[in-house]
Amino acid sequence: MIVSTRTTILIFTILSYGPAFWQIKYICADETINPHWTNTGCIECHTSEQGRTLRYAGDDVLLCTRCHDGTRASREPHPVEFAFSNGTVSSHSLNWPVREGCITCLTCHDAKPQMSENLLMKLVNPSFLRGDPQESRTDFCFTCHPQDLYQKKNPHQQTDQEGNMIETLCLLCHRTVPRPEQVTNST
């Protein structure tokens, strides 16, 4: 029996990678199936329709970013796989999941609600964010991040409490800091 080179490579690849080989088609597939808000896309993240076993040994970052890479699906704007910074609320106080003290996709997103066809939940919380539904996405950010650190600057509040000019605010609109003594009236 003559075996082609392509068949030999395929057999070698299957034997080398074992069960991981069958996951390659999900990584490289041209067609992306959106598994969210349906109970028919289970195989996208699970190893079988009936099983509870997740692909990639349950690594939610790998599961999510294989599609949410900015090409096939939108990229998540919040970075993952880093520890909480000073000034943020730890997810432990919120009872949200982390992996080895680091933020993952499941720290903010609750996967369970979007595993079924739940139109009401989809309308109320389309990004399946944890916690109570928020007025806006930035309100959700303030669950962990201190709101006072992320307030927009008012360029019209030009002096501090002592009456000194806040020069950095001028530079929001002007190329250089204007000097009141150099201003001339053209009236």
JOLINQUI-V261381 format. One line per field, one symbol per residue. psi: psi as a letter, one per 20 degrees, with the letter a starting at -180 (. if undefined). A space follows every 50 residues. Layout:
psi: ???
This chain:
psi: ppprgggggggggghgichhhiihhhhiphpppoiqkqjikgihhqirhh qipqrkkjohggggihgmjighqqpphpqrlqrprqiqpqihhikqqrol jqpahighpohghjjrnngghhhhmhjlqraqpqhrhhhhhihgpphhik qqpoiiniqahijqpnhhhhihhqhroqohiipqpk.
